Structures are given as structure tokens and as C-alpha cells.
């Protein structure tokens, strides 16, 4: 999710398309969690119904490793021989 937002703000539907296979309720839950952790900001762009764009905070940008994009899963970081 952080990797998808490195390119700039995205709306919920755009994030959902960038993360195939994730259920919308799980995506919403993770967005709320990351917003609470101050990793991203939800900015309203429509009042009725309420709709938001999501963008990384400075802390969110710091999650990106200096060597390149974030790997898609923790398991891909394991060096298994």
C-alpha cells in the first residue's frame, strides 16, 4: 500500500485497483490503521458522500528503503537457500 502511494495521492478505487486481491473492507481497515499511525493522510474531496484521497506523510515516505521500492510481501525479504 505504501509502495502504491509513493507516486502521489490516490483515491480509494485507485488504491483498490493497485492492490489486486484485497477485499474492500480490509483495505478500508488498513487505511484507517495507517492514518491512525500517521503514515498517511486522508484528505476529503467530496462531502456527500464523504470521499477521500490518501497520501503519505513524511513518516510514510521514510518507510521506503533507500535502495528501491518496497517489496510486495515480508516473505520476499527472507533469504532462503
Steps between C-alpha positions, in 0.01 A plus 500: 500500500781740589672409175186592303482839673863589433392632160261750659147523638244239395127456550360186659406342166844569357664339803267202472599450135870533591462217752323212325358235728440717807141524620358852524424463872858391570636791296280745691615352831868526402456858382344595835782326684770678297323832545491442876871418492559828311647319202242648264251783486142470374395827331132548419416592140123450515255569779204280403572223511832557679788403273871531558836500331778327689858620507811417697627720779870563549509196729334295226764602247771394745371141480643471150841333502770718347595224255170482312133412526351318793468130438144370465510259795709441809576149379683641197755655740606160633822350370401136476758271345 
